């Protein structure tokens, strides 16, 4: 992987205690999600890309976040696509339902800097218990 990002591999935070500017604007975050849900009952997961410490990702015709995906374990369950210029920030709320307890996690794609994935430590993933 190059110093700041890779176009061939999934980008992940190297040191959560010392985020780079590139990481702060590309990291997908779970902003709100319940810790426990009822089996098969829909619930909301609010997500945002970037904006950590006020470092926002550009939204220009030549440089924008194209999409953000939500996974339940290894299964993709939701995706939002953003248009350059017309999108007002990179925040979306997904409504999903789970049958089993799992780790939900996010990936996003920047048209210039590739795919970025969060984890539990950085806030880009969260364990959800199903009852």
C-alpha positions in Angstrom: 0.0 0.0 0.0 1.3 3.5 -0.8 2.0 6.0 1.9 -1.6 7.5 2.1 -3.9 5.2 0.1 -4.2 2.3 -2.3 -6.2 1.9 -5.5 -5.6 -1.9 -5.4 -6.5 -2.8 -1.8 -9.1 -1.8 0.6 -7.9 1.2 2.7 -8.1 1.0 6.4 -6.9 3.2 9.3 -3.4 2.4 10.4 -3.4 4.1 13.8 -6.8 5.1 15.2 -5.1 7.3 17.8 -3.4 9.3 15.1 -5.6 9.7 12.0 -4.2 11.3 8.9 -6.0 14.0 6.9 -6.7 11.4 4.2 -8.3 9.0 6.8 -10.3 11.8 8.4 -12.1 12.6 5.2 -12.5 9.1 3.8 -13.4 7.0 6.9 -17.0 5.8 6.8 -18.7 6.1 10.3 -21.8 4.6 11.9 -23.2 7.7 13.6 -26.3 6.0 15.1 -27.4 2.4 15.4 -29.0 0.5 18.2 -26.9 -2.1 20.1 -29.8 -4.5 20.4 -32.7 -5.1 17.9 -35.6 -7.5 17.5 -35.2 -10.3 15.1 -36.6 -9.4 11.7 -37.8 -6.0 12.8 -36.6 -3.0 10.8 -34.2 -0.5 12.4 -32.3 2.5 11.3 -28.5 2.9 10.8 -27.3 6.4 10.2 -23.9 6.7 8.5 -21.6 9.5 7.4 -18.4 9.5 5.4 -15.6 11.7 6.6 -15.9 14.9 8.5 -13.7 13.8 11.4 -12.3 16.9 13.2 -14.1 19.0 10.6 -12.1 17.5 7.7 -14.8 17.1 5.1 -14.4 15.2 1.8 -14.7 17.4 -1.4 -17.9 17.2 -3.4 -16.6 18.3 -6.8 -17.2 17.0 -10.4 -13.7 15.5 -10.4 -13.5 14.3 -6.8 -16.3 12.9 -4.7 -17.6 9.9 -2.7 -19.4 7.7 -5.3 -21.0 5.3 -2.8 -21.2 3.9 0.7 -22.2 0.3 1.4 -23.5 -1.3 4.6 -22.6 -5.0 5.3 -24.0 -7.5 7.8 -21.0 -9.7 8.3 -19.8 -10.4 4.8 -23.2 -9.8 3.2 -23.9 -6.4 1.5 -27.3 -5.2 2.6 -27.6 -1.6 1.5 -25.9 0.9 -0.7 -26.3 4.7 -1.3 -24.9 6.4 -4.4 -23.9 10.0 -4.3 -23.7 12.4 -7.3 -20.9 14.9 -7.5 -21.9 18.5 -6.8 -25.6 17.6 -6.2 -25.2 15.6 -3.0 -25.4 17.6 0.2 -22.7 15.9 2.2 -22.2 12.2 2.5 -24.7 11.2 5.1 -27.5 8.6 4.7 -29.8 6.6 6.9 -30.4 2.9 6.0 -33.3 0.9 7.3 -32.5 -2.8 7.6 -33.6 -5.9 9.5 -31.4 -8.7 10.9 -32.1 -12.3 11.6 -29.0 -13.0 13.7 -26.5 -11.0 15.8 -23.7 -9.8 13.6 -21.1 -7.1 13.0 -22.4 -4.4 10.7 -19.7 -2.5 8.8 -19.2 0.1 6.2 -17.2 0.6 3.0 -17.1 3.7 0.8 -15.6 4.5 -2.6 -13.9 7.7 -3.5 -13.4 8.2 -7.3 -9.8 9.3 -6.7 -8.6 7.4 -3.6 -10.3 4.0 -3.8 -12.2 1.9 -1.3 -12.1 2.7 2.4 -13.4 0.5 5.2 -14.0 1.2 8.9 -13.8 -1.1 11.9 -15.1 -1.2 15.4 -12.3 0.8 16.9 -12.7 3.7 14.4 -16.5 3.7 14.4 -17.0 2.2 11.0 -18.4 -1.0 12.4 -20.7 -2.0 15.2 -21.8 -5.3 16.8 -25.6 -5.6 16.8 -27.3 -8.2 19.1 -30.5 -9.7 17.8 -33.1 -10.9 20.3 
